[in-house]
Amino acid sequence: MQTEAVVVGGGLTGCTTAYAFAAAGLKVLLLEADQIGRGATAYSSGWIAEEPGVAFADLEKAVGLRGARYAWQVWRRAALDFISLLRRLDIKCHLEERGSAIVAATTEQAARLKRDQKARREAGFDVSMMNPLAIKTDLGLDASAAIRSKHGATLDPYRACVGLAAAAADRGAVLSERSPVRKITFNRKIATVMTANGRIRTRRVVVATGMPTPLFKALARHFWFHTTYAVQTEPVPAKIRQQIGFGRPARASRSTDVVRDSAQPPHIIRWIDDDRILITGADSEAIAPRLRDKVIVQRTGQLMYELSTLYPEISGIRPDYGWAADYARTAEGLPYLGPHRNYPHHLFAFGDSSRSVTGAYVASRVLLRHHSGELDRGDDVFGFHR
């Protein structure tokens, strides 16, 4: 079999990229080792954020003002474009446009947040700060500072992934589940992808697995591997929802539905299914599979406690479900998107630790530009060579 591009990985990044390539008129084959959308995508926060998940001031120190400004501009534009794409394709994924806020719960966090506000403004970004009264009124939190983001959205990431896969298929992409890649070879002109079902000759291999698989273990040195945890609560009674004043009970007067604190690692809190709270955080180094269930139980309890310190009113609410998701992080906090000199004909999407799903859309556009040779001037900020 021969095709122009093979996308390895059927998560949100892989499916968004397959759609982008197919929409550009390319013949695409997507290979998923298990089932589309059932891996890390299903366990993600389901948040389209307009920020890349790393403080602007920190990113500026790591990649310079030009690179930091470009990364933030790309992420913000991607959030808006991703929302527009999902609406245009009419993908039923419970998409709702929602604002968000980064909250400082301690004096140290407030000082760090204000430094970041200053760095953003000096870089030309409009930054809206919330005072303690606004934070209490809008978010139900006692905090001294917060940065508000007006744009963004929440969604069901699994439904979004499946919807984009279907849209890619409508554009001519071929989807193949339960097709793990066993080996990839290449010469000067072409790559050959080998699966249990046969060989595929292709001009381009796009590896959208989030982190290096055993086939690319040589690239593992570029990353730190972590596990994040998430808890969905049981339904929160209406009286308590009204007491904490955050989320759906007073939707008409609220503009913020996603809260991210300034802890290291951060927590992300949002409402799902109208009356349940989802909290993520309590990250650890990557855990061994034999310890996973035990650690999830421990981290579920930890997250519920940490949620109760932010919202004491929910004390006594029980967790309904807890889970874990692995991810890889780069030194700068930005993903690596593009080629690596040791792997001709390959493009990679590794290391998105932004805690939002916006990176899937960012990756699809950067990778398509690499394939077509029409790079934006700032795309090198996502390169392995930075």
Residue pairs with C-beta under 8 A, 6 or more apart in sequence:
1 29
1 198
1 199
1 200
1 201
2 200
2 201
2 202
3 27
3 28
3 29
3 174
3 200
3 201
3 202
4 21
4 26
4 27
4 28
4 202
4 203
4 204
5 21
5 26
5 27
5 28
5 29
5 202
5 203
5 204
5 205
5 206
5 371
6 28
6 29
6 30
6 31
6 191
6 193
6 200
6 202
6 204
6 205
6 206
7 14
7 17
7 18
7 21
7 28
7 29
7 30
7 31
7 206
7 208
8 14
8 31
8 181
8 193
8 205
8 206
8 207
8 208
8 209
9 31
9 32
9 207
9 208
9 209
9 210
10 30
10 31
10 32
10 33
10 34
10 35
10 36
10 37
10 39
10 161
10 165
10 175
10 177
11 36
11 37
11 39
11 40
11 41
11 161
11 208
11 209
11 210
11 360
12 37
12 41
12 44
12 157
12 160
12 161
12 164
12 357
12 360
13 208
13 210
13 349
13 352
13 359
13 360
13 363
13 364
14 30
14 32
14 206
14 208
14 209
15 30
15 36
15 37
15 161
15 162
15 164
15 165
15 168
16 164
16 360
16 361
16 363
16 364
17 206
17 208
17 349
17 360
17 363
17 364
17 367
17 368
18 28
18 30
18 164
18 165
18 168
18 173
18 175
19 164
19 165
19 167
19 168
19 171
19 173
19 364
20 364
20 365
20 367
20 368
21 28
21 173
21 206
21 368
21 371
22 28
22 168
22 171
22 172
22 173
23 171
24 368
24 372
26 371
27 172
28 168
28 172
28 173
28 174
29 173
29 174
29 176
29 200
29 202
30 36
30 165
30 168
30 173
30 174
30 175
30 176
31 176
31 179
31 180
31 181
31 193
31 195
32 175
32 176
32 177
32 178
32 179
33 178
33 179
33 180
33 181
34 177
34 178
35 177
35 178
36 161
36 162
36 165
36 175
36 177
37 157
37 158
37 161
37 162
37 165
38 158
40 210
40 325
40 326
40 327
41 157
41 158
41 161
41 357
42 157
42 158
42 161
43 230
43 323
43 324
43 325
44 157
44 325
44 357
45 157
45 230
45 268
45 270
45 278
45 280
45 355
45 356
45 357
46 154
46 155
46 156
46 157
46 270
46 272
46 278
46 357
47 100
47 152
47 153
47 154
47 258
47 268
47 270
47 355
47 356
47 357
48 79
48 82
48 83
48 152
48 153
48 154
48 155
48 356
48 357
48 358
49 75
49 79
49 100
49 149
49 152
49 258
49 354
49 355
49 356
49 358
50 75
50 76
50 79
50 80
50 149
50 151
50 152
50 358
51 72
51 75
51 76
51 149
51 354
52 59
52 71
52 72
52 75
52 333
52 334
52 354
52 358
52 359
53 333
53 353
53 354
53 355
53 356
54 332
54 333
54 334
54 354
55 112
55 116
55 119
56 68
56 72
56 116
56 119
56 120
56 123
56 125
57 115
57 116
57 118
57 119
58 333
59 67
59 68
59 71
59 72
59 332
59 333
59 334
60 68
60 119
60 123
62 68
62 331
62 332
62 333
63 71
63 332
63 334
63 381
63 386
65 123
66 378
67 378
67 380
67 381
67 386
68 123
68 381
69 123
69 124
70 376
70 377
70 378
70 381
71 334
71 378
71 381
71 382
72 120
72 123
72 125
73 378
74 362
74 366
74 378
75 354
75 358
75 362
76 151
78 358
78 361
78 362
78 365
79 151
79 152
79 153
79 358
79 361
80 151
81 361
81 365
82 357
82 358
82 360
82 361
83 95
83 97
83 153
85 361
86 93
86 95
86 155
86 160
86 163
87 95
89 163
89 164
89 167
91 159
91 160
91 163
91 164
91 167
92 159
92 163
93 155
93 156
93 157
93 159
93 160
93 163
94 154
94 155
94 156
94 159
95 153
95 154
95 155
95 160
96 153
96 154
96 155
96 257
97 151
97 152
97 153
98 152
98 153
98 154
98 256
98 257
98 258
98 270
99 148
99 149
99 150
99 151
99 152
99 255
99 256
99 257
99 258
100 148
100 149
100 152
100 256
100 257
100 258
100 259
100 260
101 130
101 135
101 138
101 139
101 146
101 147
101 148
101 149
101 256
101 258
101 259
101 260
102 113
102 146
102 147
102 149
102 260
102 261
102 262
103 135
103 139
103 141
103 143
103 145
103 146
103 259
103 260
103 261
103 262
104 110
104 112
104 113
104 143
104 144
104 145
104 146
104 261
104 262
105 141
105 143
105 261
105 262
105 263
105 310
106 262
107 144
109 145
109 261
109 262
109 263
110 143
110 144
110 145
110 262
112 262
113 145
113 146
113 147
113 262
114 145
116 147
117 127
117 129
117 147
120 127
121 127
127 147
128 147
128 148
128 149
128 150
129 145
129 146
129 147
129 148
130 138
130 145
130 146
130 147
130 148
131 145
132 142
132 143
132 144
132 145
134 146
135 141
135 142
135 143
135 145
135 146
136 142
136 245
137 245
138 245
138 246
138 254
138 255
138 256
139 146
139 245
139 246
139 256
139 259
140 243
140 244
140 245
140 246
140 311
141 246
141 259
141 310
141 311
148 255
148 256
150 255
152 258
152 356
154 257
154 258
154 270
154 272
155 357
157 357
160 357
165 175
168 175
169 175
176 195
176 197
179 195
179 196
179 197
180 195
180 196
181 193
181 194
181 195
181 213
181 215
182 194
182 195
182 196
183 193
183 194
183 215
184 191
184 192
184 193
184 194
184 205
184 215
184 346
185 191
185 192
185 194
186 192
186 343
186 344
186 345
186 346
188 344
190 201
190 202
190 203
190 345
191 201
191 202
191 203
191 204
191 205
191 344
191 345
191 346
192 199
192 200
192 201
192 202
193 199
193 200
193 202
193 205
194 200
202 345
203 345
204 345
204 346
204 347
204 371
205 345
205 346
205 347
206 346
206 347
206 348
206 349
206 367
206 371
207 213
207 216
207 346
207 347
207 348
207 349
207 350
208 349
208 363
208 367
209 349
209 350
210 327
210 328
210 349
210 350
210 351
210 352
211 223
211 225
211 326
211 327
211 328
211 350
211 351
212 218
212 219
212 220
212 223
212 328
212 350
216 343
216 348
218 342
219 340
219 348
219 350
222 330
222 336
222 350
222 351
222 384
223 328
223 329
223 330
223 350
223 351
224 328
224 329
224 330
224 331
225 285
225 286
225 326
225 327
225 328
225 329
226 283
226 284
226 285
226 286
226 326
226 327
226 328
226 329
226 353
227 283
227 284
227 285
227 286
227 287
227 295
227 324
227 325
227 326
227 327
228 265
228 280
228 281
228 282
228 283
228 324
228 325
228 327
228 355
229 280
229 281
229 282
229 283
229 284
229 296
229 299
229 300
229 302
229 303
229 322
229 323
229 324
229 325
230 278
230 279
230 280
230 303
230 322
230 323
230 324
230 325
231 278
231 279
231 280
231 300
231 303
231 304
231 307
231 319
231 321
231 322
232 272
232 276
232 277
232 278
232 319
232 320
232 321
232 322
233 276
233 277
233 278
233 279
233 304
233 307
233 314
233 317
233 318
233 319
233 320
234 276
234 317
234 318
234 319
234 320
235 273
235 275
235 276
236 275
236 276
236 277
236 314
236 317
238 249
238 275
240 313
240 314
240 317
241 247
241 248
241 249
241 275
242 249
242 250
243 313
244 311
244 313
244 314
246 254
246 256
246 259
246 271
246 311
247 254
247 257
247 270
247 271
248 257
248 271
248 274
248 275
257 270
257 271
258 268
258 269
258 270
259 267
259 268
259 269
259 270
260 266
260 267
260 268
260 269
260 355
261 267
261 269
261 310
263 281
265 281
265 282
265 283
266 281
266 355
267 279
267 280
267 281
267 282
267 303
267 306
267 307
267 310
268 278
268 279
268 280
268 281
268 355
269 277
269 278
269 279
269 307
269 310
270 277
270 278
271 277
271 278
272 278
276 320
277 307
277 314
277 317
279 303
279 304
279 306
279 307
280 303
280 355
281 303
281 306
282 299
282 302
282 303
282 306
284 295
284 299
286 326
287 295
287 324
292 324
295 324
296 322
296 323
296 324
297 322
299 322
299 324
300 319
300 322
301 319
303 319
303 322
304 317
304 318
304 319
307 314
308 314
308 315
327 352
327 353
328 350
328 351
328 353
329 351
329 353
330 336
330 351
330 353
332 386
333 353
333 354
334 351
334 381
334 382
335 349
335 350
335 351
335 352
335 353
335 354
335 359
335 362
335 363
335 382
336 348
336 349
336 350
336 351
336 382
336 383
336 384
337 347
337 348
337 349
337 362
337 363
337 366
337 367
337 370
337 379
337 382
337 383
338 347
338 348
338 366
338 367
338 370
338 379
338 382
338 383
338 384
339 346
339 347
339 348
339 370
339 383
339 384
340 346
340 348
340 384
341 384
347 367
347 370
347 371
348 384
349 363
349 367
352 359
352 360
352 363
366 379
366 382
369 375
369 376
369 379
370 379
380 386
